[in-house]
Amino acid sequence: MFIFTTYVTLPLLCHVGSTDEHGAPMLRRIVGGGREKEFLVCLIGIGDQSVPDGGIANPMVRRLLTDLGNLHRDFQGMHGEYLDFFAGVIALSCLRTATFLKLTLNVDDCHRYWRYLRHSLMLFGAELGDWEAVSEDCERFVARHAGADYRTKANLTQLFTAHPEHMATCSGTLFPESRRVVATTMSAQLPAEWVSR
């Protein structure tokens, strides 16, 4: 939810690869369980037990990452900066969620996780620095580009309808400007504690 909610609060990114004026085809595929969701499950190794084991040690997972990266780079309007940003948000998602949930993270495990994600996302075509720099870069990107357009409310409604159980966690993990866009756009549908956080 952190990843996809961040995405839909950035109209600049929602327009990348869009084929019509009514929606974001990529978001519809993601929420419906498409290749992007499979990519996340295979990459981080959580969720559906039917996914292949081994992460990027598995040739099938490496091929999936490479093919999906090639697909995204070919999207109309795609730039390297956007790909790096989206990869950064993916890599940060577990760390931000763990922080919000007040989970104690072993520093060595965090370093191993980040090294794994950096190498994995190179196959996707993204270049990531250390996690502090990536976090700062992503927050600056969101601060520059967050906003709402004619499809933001529909996209957010789709996400929150599909995954209502993750609304509270999403609230605590979003970058401030993304959170502001959600609170402004969805104020009538959000729980009071979400809006006042």
Backbone hydrogen bonds, N-H to C=O, Kabsch-Sander energy under -0.5 kcal/mol:
donor,donor_aa,acceptor,acceptor_aa,energy
5,T,1,M,-2.8
6,T,2,F,-2.1
7,Y,3,I,-2.0
8,V,4,F,-2.2
9,T,5,T,-1.0
9,T,6,T,-0.8
10,L,7,Y,-1.6
13,L,10,L,-1.4
14,C,10,L,-2.0
15,H,11,P,-1.7
16,V,13,L,-1.2
17,G,76,Q,-2.2
18,S,15,H,-1.6
28,R,24,A,-1.8
29,R,25,P,-2.0
30,I,26,M,-2.4
31,V,27,L,-2.7
32,G,28,R,-1.5
33,G,30,I,-1.8
34,G,29,R,-2.3
38,E,34,G,-2.0
39,F,35,R,-2.7
40,L,36,E,-1.9
41,V,37,K,-2.3
42,C,38,E,-2.8
43,L,39,F,-2.4
44,I,40,L,-2.3
45,G,41,V,-2.1
46,I,41,V,-0.6
51,V,48,D,-1.3
57,A,54,G,-2.4
58,N,55,G,-1.9
61,V,58,N,-0.6
62,R,58,N,-2.1
63,R,59,P,-2.4
64,L,60,M,-2.2
65,L,61,V,-2.5
66,T,62,R,-2.5
67,D,63,R,-3.0
68,L,64,L,-2.6
69,G,65,L,-2.3
70,N,66,T,-2.4
71,L,67,D,-2.3
72,H,68,L,-2.4
73,R,69,G,-2.5
74,D,70,N,-1.2
75,F,72,H,-1.3
78,M,75,F,-1.9
82,Y,79,H,-0.6
83,L,79,H,-1.8
84,D,80,G,-2.6
85,F,81,E,-2.2
86,F,82,Y,-2.8
87,A,83,L,-2.4
88,G,84,D,-2.3
89,V,85,F,-2.3
90,I,86,F,-2.1
91,A,87,A,-2.6
92,L,88,G,-2.4
93,S,89,V,-1.2
93,S,90,I,-0.5
94,C,90,I,-0.6
95,L,91,A,-0.5
96,R,92,L,-2.9
97,T,93,S,-2.2
98,A,94,C,-2.5
99,T,95,L,-2.1
100,F,96,R,-2.3
101,L,97,T,-2.3
102,K,99,T,-1.3
103,L,98,A,-2.7
105,L,103,L,-0.6
110,C,106,N,-2.4
111,H,107,V,-2.3
112,R,108,D,-2.4
113,Y,109,D,-2.9
114,W,110,C,-2.7
115,R,111,H,-2.5
116,Y,112,R,-2.4
117,L,113,Y,-2.6
118,R,114,W,-2.7
119,H,115,R,-2.2
120,S,116,Y,-2.8
121,L,117,L,-2.9
122,M,118,R,-0.9
123,L,119,H,-0.9
123,L,120,S,-1.0
124,F,120,S,-0.7
125,G,121,L,-0.7
125,G,122,M,-0.6
126,A,121,L,-2.7
128,L,126,A,-0.5
134,V,130,D,-2.5
135,S,131,W,-2.5
136,E,132,E,-2.3
137,D,133,A,-2.7
138,C,134,V,-2.9
139,E,135,S,-2.4
140,R,136,E,-2.2
141,F,137,D,-2.4
142,V,138,C,-2.5
143,A,139,E,-2.4
144,R,140,R,-2.1
145,H,141,F,-2.0
146,A,142,V,-2.7
147,G,9,T,-2.4
152,T,149,D,-1.3
153,K,149,D,-0.5
155,N,151,R,-2.4
156,L,152,T,-2.8
157,T,153,K,-2.7
158,Q,154,A,-2.1
159,L,155,N,-2.1
160,F,156,L,-3.0
161,T,157,T,-2.2
162,A,158,Q,-2.1
163,H,159,L,-2.2
166,H,163,H,-1.6
167,M,164,P,-1.5
170,C,166,H,-2.4
171,S,167,M,-2.2
172,G,168,A,-1.3
173,T,169,T,-1.1
173,T,170,C,-0.7
174,L,170,C,-1.7
179,R,175,F,-2.5
180,R,176,P,-2.2
181,V,177,E,-1.9
182,V,178,S,-2.4
183,A,179,R,-2.8
184,T,180,R,-2.5
185,T,181,V,-2.7
186,M,182,V,-3.0
189,Q,186,M,-1.6
190,L,186,M,-1.6
194,W,191,P,-0.9
195,V,191,P,-1.6
196,S,192,A,-2.1
197,R,193,E,-0.7
197,R,194,W,-0.5
